[in-house]
């Protein structure tokens, strides 16, 4: 059954542009069965296979495993590499090892590869139970996905788990029938690791009482995927109604939603902004501590990698704003090259001189600074000078953004508020 399942999976998902199948190969029974089936199906998929083994150095047998990998690769006639890593000794050794493993694998992936992982049905059940114990929502209960992109990889390489619907018993049965030789990782029996505890202490008790427990947990994850799809569709509809300028949300629209729909929308909104999603308590605080804070307040909600702020009737989410010296001024010595501003932003000559007469740009001394207070400009098409602060307020620019907008000076005169206005006399 594992062979027919994998063949069907490849028929459905293999693309003409896929050039290589890469197996994350620990040497354990799961990854060994995956490799054996791929080699068996070589005439069917007609793709070269590469195995990547990550040497964590956490076991006294790690070097023996590396030798096993080399022998297996030679036996099957496939390319292999062994990547040596050092795992940070953090509170969560499991998570640290996983991160190190993916980062090591990513070094060897190419644009048209597919990475195959050997997760199976019991892995899915374990993941579901672990996430329940941590406290999770519908998305967390989706468990492991069959089709994703490779974690921590900016190349958007596909990551497949074709054995996810296969039971561990069927994988063991296949390995036994084929007389395969695999590694038994001694750390798999260490109950200090949460996954091992669930595997050896929790699941046996559940399956003794409910023999179909593992299958039912896996089926639950599939039903959660259906539920998540419906919640995403609802959030998309609400987002279209609530979205305001600069990817903010309109608080007036949010007020007309139920709390459940608001929380669902907040998660969707953060996903669209590619920002980390916090736990449920912080999702709730977006409304209670930011959106409905006192009118004269300047609320700021923070979690790792995210700041949520309010301006007027809008709520904004962003990466944390870096500190910078707002009193710094930068002379633009070589006006043919880009410069880096104190905020870390890079600006090109083409961006800066947009709308400015070429002779002013080329002949004058150009510098960039930030608002100190009292700056005035006469924008193109206006009859008089205006306070920059007043113009920014009228434009609806949030307070935290105003102090970060670069001001372009030519011969010590304000020539442009970059991205907004060019002074009449420099146009």
N, C-alpha and C positions, 0 to 999 in steps of 0.2 A: 504493500500500500504506500509506503513512503516514496517508492520509485514512481508509481503512477501519479501520485499527488504532485511530485516535483515536475514530472513531464508535463502535466496539465497546466501547472503554474507557468512554466516557461513558454508553453504555447500561447498563453494568454498575455504575458507581459514582456517577452523578449522582443526588442526592437531591432530593425535592420542596422541602425547606427551603433548598437552595442558592440564594442570590440573585444571586451575581455571580462571574464567572470572572476572576481576576486573573493576568496573565502577567508573570513576571519577564523583562523584555525588554532584552537587551543590544544588540540590533540585528544580532547575528551571524546566520549562516545558520540555525542550529538554532532559536533563539527566533523568528526571522522565519517559518520554516516552521510552527512551532507556532501562531503568531498567525494566519497565513493560513488554516490549516485550521479553526481555531475560528471565524473570520469566515465561511468557506465553509459551515460547519455551523450557522450561526446559527439558521436556521429549524428545525433539529433540536433544539438544546438550549434555545433561546429564553431566553437569559440575557444581560444586558449584559456587555460585556468591558471591562476596564481594563488598561492596560499601565503598568508601573512601570519606569523606567530609572534606574539609579544612576550618577551622575556622580562617578567616583573622583578625577578630576583627575590621574591617573597618566600619561596620554598627551597628547602635544601636539595630538592630534586630538579630544580629549574634547568640545570645544565643537561641532565639526562633527557628532559623533555625536548630540549633543543636538538639533541642528537636524534631523537625519535622523529621529529619534524623533518630533518634532513633525509632520513632513511625513507620515510613515507613519500616525500616529494620525488625521490629517485625511483622508488617502486612504481609510482603512478606516472612518472615522466612529466611532472608539472613544475613550473617555476615556483621558487619559494624565496622568502626572506625572513630573517629573524631580527626583530627590532628590540634592542635593549633599552629599558626605561628604568627610572628611579621613581618610586611612588612616594609622595609626600605622606608622612606619618601623621595624618589628621585624625579628628574624632571619628570621621566616617571613612574608614580605609576602603570599604567597598566602592564608595562614590569616587574617591581619589584614584583607585585602580582603574575604574571604568573610564574616567576622563583621560588618564595617561594612556590607556589602551587605544582609545579612538584617535587621540592626537598622534600616536605612533603609526597607526594604520593609515591615517590621512597623508602621511609623507609619501606613501607608495601608490596613491591613487591617481589615475589620469582621467581626463575629461570624459571619455566615453566608456569608462568602467561601470560595472555594477558590483556593489559590495553585498555579499550574501552572508547572513548570520543564521545560526542554527537554533534559534529559540523555538520551543515546542509548546504543546498545550499546557503542560504543568508549569512551565515558566510563566505563562499567561495567568494561570490561577494564583501562583505565588505573588505576582505583581499586583493583582487585584486585592488580595488580602493585605499586603503591605501598605498599599495606598489607603485602604479603608482604615487601617490602624493609625495612619498619619492624619487622616481627615481630608477628604477630597470631594470634589464635585463630579458632575457628569463627565467632564473631559478626562479627569483622572481615572475614572472607572472604565474608560475606553480601553485602558491597559496598553499593551504593546501593539503597534500597528504593523500590518504585513508590508505595507509600502510607505516608505518615508524617504527623506534625504539623509545622507550620512551626517551624524552629529558633528558639530564644531568644524565643518568643512564649508568653505566659501565657494566651492566649485559646483555646488548643487548636483552632486553625484547620487544616483539612486541607491537606496538601501533596501534589500528584500529579505523577508523572513518566510521562506516558502514552506517551512515545516510547522508553522504555528498551529495548524489544526490537527497535527499528528500527536498521538499520545506517546508518553515516554516508553510505555510497554512495547509499542509497535517499533519504535526506534531500536530498543534493545533486542527485539526479536530479529529485526533485519541484520543487526550487527552480529548476532550469534549465528544466524544461518550462513552468513558470508565469511565467518571465521575471522572477523576483523580484530585487529590488535590496537588498543587505545590506551590513553593515559588515565589513571585515576588520581585526581588532584586531592592531596591530603587535606587541603584547607576546606574541602566541601563538607567535612564532618565537624568543623569547628562551630559550635553553637553560639559563639560570641557574635557571629554575623547574623543579622536579622533574617536574611533569605534562607540560610541554612536552618535556622530555628523553625521557620514556617515549614520548610521542606521535611524536616525530620521529626518535629514535635507536634505541629498543628495539622498538617494535611493527613497524616496517618489516622489521627483521631476522627477527623471529619469523614474520611472515606470509609472508615470502619462502620460508622453510623449511616452515612449516605454514600453508597458506592459510586454514584455518578457525580460526586461533588466537583471533581476537577473539570469534567465536561460542562457541568452547569455554570460554573464560574466563568469558563471560557465563553459560553453562550451569552452570559450576562454582559460581558465586555462588548459583544457584537450588538446587543440591544442598546447599550449605552452609545455606541457609534451612531445608531439611528436617531436616538434622542438628541445627541449633540448636533446632528445635521439639522434637525427641526429648530433647536435653539439658535443656531447660527443664522438660519433663514429669518427668524423673528428679530434677532439682533440687527441684521442687515436692514430690515424694514425700519426699525426704530432709529438706526444710525442715519438713514437718509432724512428722517424727519428732524433729528436733533443736531446734526452736524452744522457747525457755524464756521466762521472764518478761521484760518490758521489751524484747521483740524481740531478746533475746540468743540465742546458740546454746549448747547443752549440750555441754561438752567430752567427756564420757563417751560420748555418742552419736557425736560426730565421730571419736573414736578407733577406732570399729568400721567406719568407711568406708575405702575405698582412698584413696590420695592424690589420684587423678584425680577421684573423686567429691567429696572434700572441697573441692578447688579449684573444681569446678563449682558446689557449694553456696555457697561464699563469694561467687562472682560474683552468683549469684541473690539471696542475702541482701542484698548491697549495693544491688542494683537495687531490691529491695522497700523499702529505707530511703531510696531516691532519693539515694544517695551516689555520688561519682565512683569508677569502677572503675580500679584501678591496673594496672600491667603485671604480667606473669606472675611475676616475681621477688618482688614485694611480696605477691601472692596467696599464694605459698608461705610467706612469712615470717609470715603470720597464724598458721599452725600452729607453725612451728619457734621463733619468737621470742616469741609471746604465749601460745598455748594450752599449750605444754609447757615454759614457763619454770619456774625453780625455785619451789617452793611458797611461799616467803617473799618472792618478788619482786613488784613492782608494774609489770609490763611495759606499755610504751606504744609502739605502732607508728604512725608518722605518714606520710601522703603528702598532697599538696595537697587540702585540703578535708575531710580525714578523720583521725580518731584511732580506733585499735583498742586496747581495754583488756581486762583479765581481772579477774574477781572470783569467788573460790571456783572453782566448776566451770562458770562461764559466760564467754563472750567477747562483748564489746559493741563496736559500731561507731557512731560519732556524728560530727557536725560538731565541729571543734575548740572546746574550751571556752574562752570568753573570760576573760581575767583580770578580777578584780573585787576591791574592797576588802572583805574579809570582816569588818573591824572597823567598817564603816559602819552607822549606824542611820538609819532614815527615819521621821520623824514624819508621821503621817497627819492633816494639818490639816483638809482638807475630806473628810469621810467619806462624801460622796455621789459622789465622783469617783474614778476609777481612779488608781493611782500606778505609777510606773516604779521598779523596784528596782535596786540596784547591779549585778545580773547582767544587766540589760537586759530582764528579764521584766516584763511588765505584769500587774498584779493588780487585779481589780475589787472593790468593796465586797461584792458578792454572794458572790464566792468566799471572801473573807477572813472574813466573819461567819457562814459556814455552821456551824451547831451551837452558836453562842454566843448567850446570852440577850440580847435586844435592849437591855435597860436597861444592861447592861455595855458594849455596843458604843457606844451613843449618849452615855452619861454619862462614860465613862472616856477617858483620854488614850491613844490607840492609836499604836503604833510597830512597825516591822519591823526585825529584826536577824538575825544569823546565829550559829551555834554558836561559842562561845569555849572551851567545856569546862566541865563541872560542872553543866550545866543539868539540872533535874529537873522532872517533870510527873506528876500523877496523872490518867491518862486516865479518861474516863467508863467506869464499870463495874468499876474496879479499886479495891482497898482501901488502897493505899499509893502513895507517890511512887516513881518509877523514874528512873534516869539516862536522858536522851534518847539518849545514845550507845548504851547497852545496848539500848534499844527499837529503834533503827535497825538495829543489828547483827542482832537477832532477826528483824526484818522482811526481812532480806536485801538492804538498800539498799547499793549499791556505795559505796566510800569516797569517790570523787570527787563523788558526788551528795549525800552527807550534808552537806557544808559549804555546799551551795547551796540547801538547803531553808530557806525563810523561817520564822522564829519570830515569832509575833504576841504582843506584850506589851500588856497593858492596865494602866495605872497602874504601870508597871515590873514587873508580875508576868507570868510566862509563861502565856498563855491558850490557845495552840494551836501545834502543830507543823503548819503548813499542809499539807493534803493527807493528814494521817495521824491526829492525835489532838487532841481538845479537852480542856482541863483540867476536871476534875470541878467545881471551884468556879466556873467561868465558863459552865457548860452551861445 
